[in-house]
Amino acid sequence: MPTTSAGILLYRQADPEGVAVFLAHMGGPFWSGKDEAAWSIPKGEYDEGEDPHAVARREFEEEIGVPAPALDYRLLGEFRQSSRKTIMVFAAPYTGDLGFVQSNTFELEWPPRSGRRQSFPEVDDAQWFPSDVAEVKLVKGQRPVLAALRALIADEPG
């Protein structure tokens, strides 16, 4: 059965030429020390019957440590990942000050086959990046989200 996730992509005008997006660096030992293709839209899985937008808001708060801003979110689209996971992304412009506070944690046997369980943050950082930089930072399966965002912004009035 395919996995479904929902996430929030906040964006803002970076300069006269471009836009910046707010991304989260995935936590845990696998992503430690990695930068390129190691960032993600704040997101989380949801089950059939759950409201994807409500899940996206909940997951944003769990991963970033602050509630998702109260904004007029628009569905950016559904994006299929190579893992067969589908991510429903909601986007909104944001002009306020926002930074990473603290993420929820998960447990993992680490090192592998050691019998020791350790807790790791689901997200260990979150930052604003110009879209051209985000294109490299985002995991490859989420990069089409940036093209959809550019199309959304191009269609916005004024």
ZAKEPA-33899 format. One line per field, with one value per atom (N, C-alpha, C, O): residue number from 1; residue in three letters; atom name; x, y, z. Coordinates in steps of 0.2 Angstrom, whole numbers. Example, Ala and Ser with C-alpha at 12.3 -4.5 7.8 and 13.67 -1.06 7.14 Angstrom:
# residues 2
nr <- c(1, 1, 1, 1, 2, 2, 2, 2)
rest <- c(ALA, ALA, ALA, ALA, SER, SER, SER, SER)
atom <- c(N, CA, C, O, N, CA, C, O)
east <- c(66, 62, 66, 71, 64, 68, 64, 67)
north <- c(-28, -22, -16, -17, -11, -5, 0, 6)
up <- c(39, 39, 39, 42, 35, 36, 39, 40)
# end
This chain:
# residues 158
nr <- c(1, 1, 1, 1, 2, 2, 2, 2, 3, 3, 3, 3, 4, 4, 4, 4, 5, 5, 5, 5, 6, 6, 6, 6, 7, 7, 7, 7, 8, 8, 8, 8, 9, 9, 9, 9, 10, 10, 10, 10, 11, 11, 11, 11, 12, 12, 12, 12, 13, 13, 13, 13, 14, 14, 14, 14, 15, 15, 15, 15, 16, 16, 16, 16, 17, 17, 17, 17, 18, 18, 18, 18, 19, 19, 19, 19, 20, 20, 20, 20, 21, 21, 21, 21, 22, 22, 22, 22, 23, 23, 23, 23, 24, 24, 24, 24, 25, 25, 25, 25, 26, 26, 26, 26, 27, 27, 27, 27, 28, 28, 28, 28, 29, 29, 29, 29, 30, 30, 30, 30, 31, 31, 31, 31, 32, 32, 32, 32, 33, 33, 33, 33, 34, 34, 34, 34, 35, 35, 35, 35, 36, 36, 36, 36, 37, 37, 37, 37, 38, 38, 38, 38, 39, 39, 39, 39, 40, 40, 40, 40, 41, 41, 41, 41, 42, 42, 42, 42, 43, 43, 43, 43, 44, 44, 44, 44, 45, 45, 45, 45, 46, 46, 46, 46, 47, 47, 47, 47, 48, 48, 48, 48, 49, 49, 49, 49, 50, 50, 50, 50, 51, 51, 51, 51, 52, 52, 52, 52, 53, 53, 53, 53, 54, 54, 54, 54, 55, 55, 55, 55, 56, 56, 56, 56, 57, 57, 57, 57, 58, 58, 58, 58, 59, 59, 59, 59, 60, 60, 60, 60, 61, 61, 61, 61, 62, 62, 62, 62, 63, 63, 63, 63, 64, 64, 64, 64, 65, 65, 65, 65, 66, 66, 66, 66, 67, 67, 67, 67, 68, 68, 68, 68, 69, 69, 69, 69, 70, 70, 70, 70, 71, 71, 71, 71, 72, 72, 72, 72, 73, 73, 73, 73, 74, 74, 74, 74, 75, 75, 75, 75, 76, 76, 76, 76, 77, 77, 77, 77, 78, 78, 78, 78, 79, 79, 79, 79, 80, 80, 80, 80, 81, 81, 81, 81, 82, 82, 82, 82, 83, 83, 83, 83, 84, 84, 84, 84, 85, 85, 85, 85, 86, 86, 86, 86, 87, 87, 87, 87, 88, 88, 88, 88, 89, 89, 89, 89, 90, 90, 90, 90, 91, 91, 91, 91, 92, 92, 92, 92, 93, 93, 93, 93, 94, 94, 94, 94, 95, 95, 95, 95, 96, 96, 96, 96, 97, 97, 97, 97, 98, 98, 98, 98, 99, 99, 99, 99, 100, 100, 100, 100, 101, 101, 101, 101, 102, 102, 102, 102, 103, 103, 103, 103, 104, 104, 104, 104, 105, 105, 105, 105, 106, 106, 106, 106, 107, 107, 107, 107, 108, 108, 108, 108, 109, 109, 109, 109, 110, 110, 110, 110, 111, 111, 111, 111, 112, 112, 112, 112, 113, 113, 113, 113, 114, 114, 114, 114, 115, 115, 115, 115, 116, 116, 116, 116, 117, 117, 117, 117, 118, 118, 118, 118, 119, 119, 119, 119, 120, 120, 120, 120, 121, 121, 121, 121, 122, 122, 122, 122, 123, 123, 123, 123, 124, 124, 124, 124, 125, 125, 125, 125, 126, 126, 126, 126, 127, 127, 127, 127, 128, 128, 128, 128, 129, 129, 129, 129, 130, 130, 130, 130, 131, 131, 131, 131, 132, 132, 132, 132, 133, 133, 133, 133, 134, 134, 134, 134, 135, 135, 135, 135, 136, 136, 136, 136, 137, 137, 137, 137, 138, 138, 138, 138, 139, 139, 139, 139, 140, 140, 140, 140, 141, 141, 141, 141, 142, 142, 142, 142, 143, 143, 143, 143, 144, 144, 144, 144, 145, 145, 145, 145, 146, 146, 146, 146, 147, 147, 147, 147, 148, 148, 148, 148, 149, 149, 149, 149, 150, 150, 150, 150, 151, 151, 151, 151, 152, 152, 152, 152, 153, 153, 153, 153, 154, 154, 154, 154, 155, 155, 155, 155, 156, 156, 156, 156, 157, 157, 157, 157, 158, 158, 158, 158)
rest <- c(MET, MET, MET, MET, PRO, PRO, PRO, PRO, THR, THR, THR, THR, THR, THR, THR, THR, SER, SER, SER, SER, ALA, ALA, ALA, ALA, GLY, GLY, GLY, GLY, ILE, ILE, ILE, ILE, LEU, LEU, LEU, LEU, LEU, LEU, LEU, LEU, TYR, TYR, TYR, TYR, ARG, ARG, ARG, ARG, GLN, GLN, GLN, GLN, ALA, ALA, ALA, ALA, ASP, ASP, ASP, ASP, PRO, PRO, PRO, PRO, GLU, GLU, GLU, GLU, GLY, GLY, GLY, GLY, VAL, VAL, VAL, VAL, ALA, ALA, ALA, ALA, VAL, VAL, VAL, VAL, PHE, PHE, PHE, PHE, LEU, LEU, LEU, LEU, ALA, ALA, ALA, ALA, HIS, HIS, HIS, HIS, MET, MET, MET, MET, GLY, GLY, GLY, GLY, GLY, GLY, GLY, GLY, PRO, PRO, PRO, PRO, PHE, PHE, PHE, PHE, TRP, TRP, TRP, TRP, SER, SER, SER, SER, GLY, GLY, GLY, GLY, LYS, LYS, LYS, LYS, ASP, ASP, ASP, ASP, GLU, GLU, GLU, GLU, ALA, ALA, ALA, ALA, ALA, ALA, ALA, ALA, TRP, TRP, TRP, TRP, SER, SER, SER, SER, ILE, ILE, ILE, ILE, PRO, PRO, PRO, PRO, LYS, LYS, LYS, LYS, GLY, GLY, GLY, GLY, GLU, GLU, GLU, GLU, TYR, TYR, TYR, TYR, ASP, ASP, ASP, ASP, GLU, GLU, GLU, GLU, GLY, GLY, GLY, GLY, GLU, GLU, GLU, GLU, ASP, ASP, ASP, ASP, PRO, PRO, PRO, PRO, HIS, HIS, HIS, HIS, ALA, ALA, ALA, ALA, VAL, VAL, VAL, VAL, ALA, ALA, ALA, ALA, ARG, ARG, ARG, ARG, ARG, ARG, ARG, ARG, GLU, GLU, GLU, GLU, PHE, PHE, PHE, PHE, GLU, GLU, GLU, GLU, GLU, GLU, GLU, GLU, GLU, GLU, GLU, GLU, ILE, ILE, ILE, ILE, GLY, GLY, GLY, GLY, VAL, VAL, VAL, VAL, PRO, PRO, PRO, PRO, ALA, ALA, ALA, ALA, PRO, PRO, PRO, PRO, ALA, ALA, ALA, ALA, LEU, LEU, LEU, LEU, ASP, ASP, ASP, ASP, TYR, TYR, TYR, TYR, ARG, ARG, ARG, ARG, LEU, LEU, LEU, LEU, LEU, LEU, LEU, LEU, GLY, GLY, GLY, GLY, GLU, GLU, GLU, GLU, PHE, PHE, PHE, PHE, ARG, ARG, ARG, ARG, GLN, GLN, GLN, GLN, SER, SER, SER, SER, SER, SER, SER, SER, ARG, ARG, ARG, ARG, LYS, LYS, LYS, LYS, THR, THR, THR, THR, ILE, ILE, ILE, ILE, MET, MET, MET, MET, VAL, VAL, VAL, VAL, PHE, PHE, PHE, PHE, ALA, ALA, ALA, ALA, ALA, ALA, ALA, ALA, PRO, PRO, PRO, PRO, TYR, TYR, TYR, TYR, THR, THR, THR, THR, GLY, GLY, GLY, GLY, ASP, ASP, ASP, ASP, LEU, LEU, LEU, LEU, GLY, GLY, GLY, GLY, PHE, PHE, PHE, PHE, VAL, VAL, VAL, VAL, GLN, GLN, GLN, GLN, SER, SER, SER, SER, ASN, ASN, ASN, ASN, THR, THR, THR, THR, PHE, PHE, PHE, PHE, GLU, GLU, GLU, GLU, LEU, LEU, LEU, LEU, GLU, GLU, GLU, GLU, TRP, TRP, TRP, TRP, PRO, PRO, PRO, PRO, PRO, PRO, PRO, PRO, ARG, ARG, ARG, ARG, SER, SER, SER, SER, GLY, GLY, GLY, GLY, ARG, ARG, ARG, ARG, ARG, ARG, ARG, ARG, GLN, GLN, GLN, GLN, SER, SER, SER, SER, PHE, PHE, PHE, PHE, PRO, PRO, PRO, PRO, GLU, GLU, GLU, GLU, VAL, VAL, VAL, VAL, ASP, ASP, ASP, ASP, ASP, ASP, ASP, ASP, ALA, ALA, ALA, ALA, GLN, GLN, GLN, GLN, TRP, TRP, TRP, TRP, PHE, PHE, PHE, PHE, PRO, PRO, PRO, PRO, SER, SER, SER, SER, ASP, ASP, ASP, ASP, VAL, VAL, VAL, VAL, ALA, ALA, ALA, ALA, GLU, GLU, GLU, GLU, VAL, VAL, VAL, VAL, LYS, LYS, LYS, LYS, LEU, LEU, LEU, LEU, VAL, VAL, VAL, VAL, LYS, LYS, LYS, LYS, GLY, GLY, GLY, GLY, GLN, GLN, GLN, GLN, ARG, ARG, ARG, ARG, PRO, PRO, PRO, PRO, VAL, VAL, VAL, VAL, LEU, LEU, LEU, LEU, ALA, ALA, ALA, ALA, ALA, ALA, ALA, ALA, LEU, LEU, LEU, LEU, ARG, ARG, ARG, ARG, ALA, ALA, ALA, ALA, LEU, LEU, LEU, LEU, ILE, ILE, ILE, ILE, ALA, ALA, ALA, ALA, ASP, ASP, ASP, ASP, GLU, GLU, GLU, GLU, PRO, PRO, PRO, PRO, GLY, GLY, GLY, GLY)
atom <- c(N, CA, C, O, N, CA, C, O, N, CA, C, O, N, CA, C, O, N, CA, C, O, N, CA, C, O, N, CA, C, O, N, CA, C, O, N, CA, C, O, N, CA, C, O, N, CA, C, O, N, CA, C, O, N, CA, C, O, N, CA, C, O, N, CA, C, O, N, CA, C, O, N, CA, C, O, N, CA, C, O, N, CA, C, O, N, CA, C, O, N, CA, C, O, N, CA, C, O, N, CA, C, O, N, CA, C, O, N, CA, C, O, N, CA, C, O, N, CA, C, O, N, CA, C, O, N, CA, C, O, N, CA, C, O, N, CA, C, O, N, CA, C, O, N, CA, C, O, N, CA, C, O, N, CA, C, O, N, CA, C, O, N, CA, C, O, N, CA, C, O, N, CA, C, O, N, CA, C, O, N, CA, C, O, N, CA, C, O, N, CA, C, O, N, CA, C, O, N, CA, C, O, N, CA, C, O, N, CA, C, O, N, CA, C, O, N, CA, C, O, N, CA, C, O, N, CA, C, O, N, CA, C, O, N, CA, C, O, N, CA, C, O, N, CA, C, O, N, CA, C, O, N, CA, C, O, N, CA, C, O, N, CA, C, O, N, CA, C, O, N, CA, C, O, N, CA, C, O, N, CA, C, O, N, CA, C, O, N, CA, C, O, N, CA, C, O, N, CA, C, O, N, CA, C, O, N, CA, C, O, N, CA, C, O, N, CA, C, O, N, CA, C, O, N, CA, C, O, N, CA, C, O, N, CA, C, O, N, CA, C, O, N, CA, C, O, N, CA, C, O, N, CA, C, O, N, CA, C, O, N, CA, C, O, N, CA, C, O, N, CA, C, O, N, CA, C, O, N, CA, C, O, N, CA, C, O, N, CA, C, O, N, CA, C, O, N, CA, C, O, N, CA, C, O, N, CA, C, O, N, CA, C, O, N, CA, C, O, N, CA, C, O, N, CA, C, O, N, CA, C, O, N, CA, C, O, N, CA, C, O, N, CA, C, O, N, CA, C, O, N, CA, C, O, N, CA, C, O, N, CA, C, O, N, CA, C, O, N, CA, C, O, N, CA, C, O, N, CA, C, O, N, CA, C, O, N, CA, C, O, N, CA, C, O, N, CA, C, O, N, CA, C, O, N, CA, C, O, N, CA, C, O, N, CA, C, O, N, CA, C, O, N, CA, C, O, N, CA, C, O, N, CA, C, O, N, CA, C, O, N, CA, C, O, N, CA, C, O, N, CA, C, O, N, CA, C, O, N, CA, C, O, N, CA, C, O, N, CA, C, O, N, CA, C, O, N, CA, C, O, N, CA, C, O, N, CA, C, O, N, CA, C, O, N, CA, C, O, N, CA, C, O, N, CA, C, O, N, CA, C, O, N, CA, C, O, N, CA, C, O, N, CA, C, O, N, CA, C, O, N, CA, C, O, N, CA, C, O, N, CA, C, O, N, CA, C, O, N, CA, C, O, N, CA, C, O, N, CA, C, O, N, CA, C, O, N, CA, C, O, N, CA, C, O, N, CA, C, O, N, CA, C, O, N, CA, C, O, N, CA, C, O, N, CA, C, O, N, CA, C, O, N, CA, C, O, N, CA, C, O)
east <- c(4, 0, 4, 9, 3, 8, 7, 2, 12, 13, 11, 13, 7, 5, 8, 7, 10, 13, 10, 8, 10, 8, 12, 15, 14, 19, 17, 13, 21, 20, 27, 32, 26, 31, 30, 26, 34, 33, 38, 44, 36, 41, 40, 35, 45, 46, 50, 54, 49, 53, 60, 61, 65, 72, 75, 79, 74, 77, 73, 68, 74, 70, 69, 65, 74, 74, 72, 70, 71, 69, 65, 64, 65, 61, 65, 69, 64, 67, 62, 56, 64, 59, 62, 68, 58, 60, 60, 55, 66, 67, 70, 73, 69, 71, 76, 76, 82, 87, 85, 84, 85, 83, 88, 94, 85, 90, 91, 89, 95, 97, 104, 107, 107, 113, 115, 120, 110, 110, 112, 116, 108, 109, 114, 115, 117, 122, 128, 131, 130, 136, 134, 138, 128, 126, 122, 119, 123, 120, 116, 110, 120, 117, 112, 113, 106, 100, 99, 97, 99, 98, 93, 92, 89, 84, 77, 77, 72, 65, 61, 62, 55, 49, 47, 46, 45, 43, 36, 31, 36, 30, 30, 34, 24, 23, 18, 14, 18, 13, 6, 5, 1, -6, -9, -8, -15, -19, -25, -27, -28, -34, -39, -40, -43, -48, -45, -49, -39, -36, -36, -35, -37, -36, -29, -25, -27, -20, -17, -12, -21, -19, -18, -13, -23, -22, -15, -12, -14, -8, -2, 3, -2, 4, 5, 11, 0, 1, 4, 8, 1, 3, 11, 15, 12, 19, 24, 30, 22, 26, 28, 34, 23, 25, 29, 34, 28, 32, 39, 44, 40, 47, 51, 57, 47, 51, 51, 55, 46, 45, 41, 40, 38, 33, 27, 28, 21, 15, 16, 20, 13, 13, 10, 5, 13, 9, 2, 1, -2, -9, -9, -9, -9, -9, -14, -18, -15, -20, -16, -13, -16, -12, -15, -22, -12, -14, -11, -5, -15, -13, -8, -10, -2, 3, 3, 4, 1, 1, 2, 4, 2, 4, 10, 10, 15, 22, 24, 24, 25, 26, 34, 38, 36, 43, 46, 41, 52, 55, 53, 53, 52, 50, 43, 41, 39, 32, 28, 22, 31, 27, 25, 28, 19, 16, 16, 13, 18, 18, 13, 14, 8, 4, 7, 7, 8, 11, 7, 3, 6, 3, 8, 13, 7, 11, 8, 2, 12, 10, 15, 21, 14, 20, 20, 15, 26, 27, 32, 38, 31, 35, 38, 42, 36, 38, 45, 48, 47, 53, 52, 47, 55, 54, 61, 65, 62, 68, 66, 61, 71, 71, 71, 75, 67, 67, 69, 74, 65, 67, 62, 56, 64, 60, 58, 61, 53, 52, 57, 62, 57, 63, 60, 54, 64, 63, 68, 74, 67, 71, 74, 70, 80, 83, 89, 92, 90, 95, 101, 102, 106, 112, 118, 117, 124, 125, 121, 119, 120, 116, 119, 125, 114, 116, 120, 123, 119, 123, 118, 121, 112, 107, 106, 101, 109, 108, 103, 103, 98, 93, 95, 96, 95, 96, 90, 87, 90, 85, 88, 94, 85, 88, 82, 76, 84, 79, 77, 81, 70, 68, 70, 72, 71, 74, 79, 78, 85, 90, 92, 96, 89, 90, 84, 81, 83, 78, 80, 82, 80, 83, 79, 76, 80, 78, 83, 89, 81, 86, 83, 78, 88, 85, 84, 87, 79, 76, 82, 82, 87, 92, 97, 99, 98, 101, 97, 99, 91, 86, 86, 85, 87, 86, 92, 91, 97, 103, 102, 103, 99, 98, 93, 93, 87, 81, 83, 87, 80, 81, 78, 73, 81, 79, 72, 69, 68, 61, 57, 51, 59, 55, 57, 54, 62, 64, 59, 58, 54, 49, 44, 40, 44, 40, 42, 38, 48, 51, 48, 46, 48, 45, 38, 35, 34, 27, 26, 21, 31, 30, 31, 28, 36, 38, 32, 30, 28, 22, 17, 13, 16, 11, 12, 7, 18, 20, 19, 17, 21, 20, 12, 11, 8, 1, -3, -8, 1, -2, -3, 2, -8, -9, -4, -2, -2, 2, 9, 13)
north <- c(-6, 0, 6, 7, 11, 17, 21, 22, 24, 29, 36, 38, 39, 46, 51, 49, 57, 62, 68, 69, 73, 80, 85, 83, 90, 95, 102, 103, 106, 113, 116, 115, 120, 124, 131, 134, 134, 142, 145, 142, 150, 154, 161, 164, 165, 172, 175, 171, 181, 184, 185, 188, 182, 182, 189, 192, 190, 196, 198, 194, 203, 204, 199, 198, 194, 189, 182, 178, 181, 175, 174, 179, 168, 166, 162, 158, 162, 158, 153, 155, 147, 142, 140, 140, 138, 135, 128, 124, 125, 118, 115, 119, 109, 105, 100, 97, 100, 95, 89, 89, 83, 77, 75, 75, 73, 71, 63, 60, 61, 54, 53, 57, 47, 46, 45, 47, 43, 43, 49, 50, 55, 61, 66, 71, 63, 67, 69, 64, 75, 77, 78, 79, 76, 77, 83, 86, 86, 93, 92, 94, 91, 90, 84, 79, 86, 81, 78, 72, 82, 79, 84, 83, 88, 93, 91, 88, 93, 91, 96, 101, 96, 100, 97, 91, 101, 98, 94, 97, 88, 84, 78, 76, 74, 68, 64, 66, 57, 53, 54, 56, 52, 52, 46, 43, 44, 38, 40, 46, 35, 37, 40, 37, 45, 48, 54, 58, 55, 61, 66, 65, 72, 78, 80, 82, 80, 81, 88, 88, 93, 100, 100, 103, 97, 96, 93, 94, 87, 83, 87, 87, 91, 95, 100, 101, 103, 108, 105, 108, 99, 95, 93, 94, 91, 88, 94, 94, 100, 106, 108, 109, 108, 109, 104, 106, 98, 93, 93, 92, 95, 95, 101, 101, 107, 113, 116, 120, 114, 116, 122, 124, 125, 130, 129, 125, 131, 130, 133, 138, 129, 132, 139, 139, 144, 150, 150, 146, 154, 154, 158, 164, 155, 158, 155, 150, 158, 155, 150, 152, 144, 139, 137, 136, 136, 133, 126, 125, 122, 115, 116, 118, 114, 115, 109, 110, 103, 97, 91, 91, 85, 79, 77, 77, 75, 73, 66, 64, 62, 55, 54, 57, 51, 50, 43, 39, 42, 36, 30, 24, 32, 26, 24, 20, 27, 26, 30, 30, 34, 38, 44, 47, 46, 52, 58, 57, 64, 70, 75, 77, 77, 82, 88, 89, 93, 99, 105, 107, 109, 115, 121, 120, 126, 132, 138, 139, 143, 149, 154, 152, 160, 165, 167, 168, 169, 170, 176, 175, 181, 187, 188, 192, 184, 184, 181, 179, 181, 178, 171, 170, 167, 160, 156, 157, 152, 148, 141, 140, 137, 130, 131, 135, 128, 128, 121, 120, 116, 109, 104, 106, 98, 93, 88, 87, 84, 78, 73, 74, 67, 62, 55, 54, 51, 44, 40, 42, 33, 29, 24, 22, 22, 18, 14, 16, 8, 4, 7, 7, 9, 12, 11, 13, 9, 7, 1, -3, 0, -6, -13, -14, -17, -23, -23, -28, -17, -16, -18, -19, -18, -20, -13, -13, -8, -1, 3, 3, 6, 10, 17, 19, 22, 29, 33, 31, 39, 44, 49, 51, 51, 56, 60, 58, 67, 71, 70, 68, 70, 69, 74, 73, 80, 86, 89, 90, 91, 94, 101, 104, 104, 111, 112, 108, 119, 121, 128, 132, 130, 136, 139, 135, 145, 148, 147, 148, 145, 145, 148, 147, 151, 154, 147, 142, 148, 142, 138, 132, 142, 139, 134, 129, 137, 133, 127, 121, 128, 123, 117, 112, 119, 114, 109, 103, 110, 106, 103, 97, 106, 104, 99, 94, 100, 95, 88, 87, 83, 76, 76, 80, 72, 73, 72, 75, 68, 67, 72, 73, 77, 83, 89, 94, 89, 94, 97, 103, 93, 95, 100, 104, 100, 104, 112, 116, 113, 120, 122, 128, 118, 120, 122, 126, 118, 119, 125, 129, 127, 133, 139, 144, 139, 144, 145, 151, 140, 141, 144, 148, 142, 145, 153, 157, 154, 161, 165, 171, 162, 166, 167, 172, 163, 164, 169, 170, 170, 175, 182, 184, 185, 192, 197, 196, 202, 207, 205, 209)
up <- c(0, 0, 0, 4, -5, -5, 1, 5, 3, 9, 7, 1, 11, 9, 15, 20, 13, 17, 15, 10, 20, 19, 22, 27, 18, 21, 19, 15, 22, 21, 18, 21, 13, 10, 10, 7, 15, 16, 11, 10, 8, 3, 4, 7, 2, 2, -3, -6, -5, -10, -7, -2, -11, -8, -11, -7, -17, -20, -26, -27, -30, -36, -41, -45, -41, -45, -43, -47, -37, -34, -28, -25, -26, -20, -16, -18, -9, -4, -1, -1, 1, 4, 10, 11, 15, 21, 21, 20, 22, 22, 29, 33, 30, 36, 34, 29, 38, 37, 41, 47, 38, 41, 47, 45, 52, 58, 58, 53, 63, 63, 60, 57, 62, 60, 52, 50, 49, 41, 38, 33, 40, 37, 40, 38, 46, 49, 45, 42, 44, 40, 33, 29, 31, 24, 23, 27, 17, 16, 9, 9, 4, -3, -3, -1, -5, -5, 1, 2, 7, 13, 17, 23, 13, 16, 13, 8, 17, 15, 17, 21, 14, 16, 23, 23, 28, 34, 32, 30, 34, 32, 36, 40, 35, 39, 36, 32, 38, 35, 38, 43, 34, 36, 34, 29, 37, 36, 32, 32, 29, 25, 30, 36, 28, 32, 36, 39, 37, 40, 35, 29, 37, 33, 32, 37, 26, 24, 26, 29, 26, 28, 35, 38, 39, 46, 48, 53, 45, 46, 44, 48, 39, 37, 42, 44, 45, 50, 57, 60, 59, 64, 64, 68, 58, 57, 56, 59, 54, 54, 61, 63, 65, 72, 76, 80, 74, 77, 75, 79, 69, 66, 67, 67, 67, 68, 75, 77, 79, 86, 87, 93, 82, 82, 78, 73, 80, 75, 68, 67, 63, 57, 57, 60, 53, 53, 51, 46, 53, 51, 45, 45, 39, 33, 28, 30, 22, 17, 13, 8, 15, 11, 5, 5, 0, -7, -8, -7, -11, -12, -18, -24, -17, -23, -27, -33, -25, -29, -25, -19, -28, -25, -29, -36, -26, -29, -27, -21, -32, -31, -30, -35, -25, -24, -27, -28, -28, -30, -26, -28, -19, -14, -15, -11, -20, -21, -16, -16, -11, -7, -11, -15, -9, -12, -7, -1, -8, -4, -7, -12, -2, -4, -1, 5, -5, -2, -2, -8, 3, 4, 4, 8, 1, 1, 2, 1, 5, 7, 7, 10, 5, 6, 14, 17, 16, 23, 24, 21, 27, 28, 35, 36, 40, 46, 48, 43, 54, 56, 58, 62, 55, 57, 57, 52, 62, 63, 66, 69, 66, 69, 77, 79, 80, 87, 90, 93, 89, 91, 88, 87, 86, 83, 88, 94, 86, 90, 89, 85, 92, 91, 89, 90, 87, 86, 88, 89, 90, 92, 87, 82, 87, 82, 85, 90, 83, 85, 82, 76, 86, 83, 88, 94, 86, 79, 77, 81, 70, 68, 71, 72, 73, 76, 83, 85, 86, 92, 98, 104, 97, 103, 107, 111, 105, 109, 105, 99, 109, 105, 108, 113, 103, 104, 101, 97, 104, 102, 97, 99, 92, 87, 86, 85, 84, 82, 75, 71, 73, 67, 62, 56, 64, 60, 65, 71, 62, 66, 65, 68, 60, 58, 53, 49, 52, 47, 45, 50, 39, 36, 30, 27, 29, 22, 17, 19, 11, 6, -1, -2, -5, -11, -15, -14, -20, -23, -27, -28, -30, -34, -29, -31, -23, -18, -15, -14, -14, -12, -17, -15, -23, -29, -27, -29, -24, -23, -16, -15, -11, -4, -4, 0, -7, -7, -9, -14, -6, -8, -15, -17, -20, -27, -28, -33, -25, -26, -25, -27, -21, -19, -23, -23, -28, -32, -37, -38, -39, -43, -40, -43, -33, -29, -31, -31, -32, -33, -40, -41, -45, -52, -51, -54, -47, -46, -42, -43, -37, -34, -38, -38, -43, -47, -52, -53, -54, -58, -54, -57, -48, -44, -43, -43, -41, -40, -47, -47, -53, -59, -60, -64, -58, -59, -54, -55, -49, -44, -46, -50, -45, -47, -44, -38, -47, -45, -43, -41)
# end
